Amino acid sequence: MLEHMRRLLFTSVLAAALAASAHDEHGACSEAEAASTPSATGPAALGRGAVLLRGEPLPPGRTAVSVTGLLAAPRDGSSVLVEGVVRRACSHRGCWMELAAPEGGRGVRVTFQDEGFFVPTDSAGARARVQGTVKVRPPPSGSPAGTAPEVSLVASGVELRRS
C-alpha cells in the first residue's frame, strides 16, 4: 500500500512538473509545446457553423482592420479591432493563438487579457475578430537590417467563426 502511494505521489509530481515546463515565464504555452501536443476535441472544440464569443463583447459598429493593415502601421498601446484567420492555437490549453491574413504572410500572436479566457484548442482555420491592445517590441539587437518589429495583441474580446 505504501509503495502504491509513493508511485502515485511521484507520478503526480512528475505530471505537475511537465505541465509547468510547457509554459513560458508568462504562463503562456510555448510554440514548441503547441506543435508537439495533439489538438484536443470535445466540448471546447469549435465545430463547423459555430460562432464562439470569449471575453468582453466586441464594439458594435466598429470596422475591423486586417492583420496586414495592423502590421503595416502598428502603434504600441493602441486599441484595435482586427480581423483575420487563426493560423494556429495553443493545443495545450488554448491560451494563445496566431492570427494572420487569409492569404498568409506575417502573423500576430494573440494572448488573452489576464488569462481571463481561452480559445478552443482546435481554432486553427477559424475566422476571427479580436478586440485588443497592440504591443510592439523592436527587433532584438543584432537582427539583420530591415527586420520588422514583433507585433502582438493582448485581447479583451474574441469572436471565432467556423464555416
Secondary structure, 3 states (H helix, E strand, C coil): CHHHHHHHHHHHHHHHHHHHHCECCCCCECHHHHHHCCCCCCCCCCCCCCEEEEECCCCCCCCCEEHHHHHHCCCCCCEEEEEEEEEEECCCCCCEEEEEECCEEEEEEEEEHHHCCCCCCCCCCCEEEEEEEEEEECCCCCCCCCCCCEEEEEEEEEEEECC
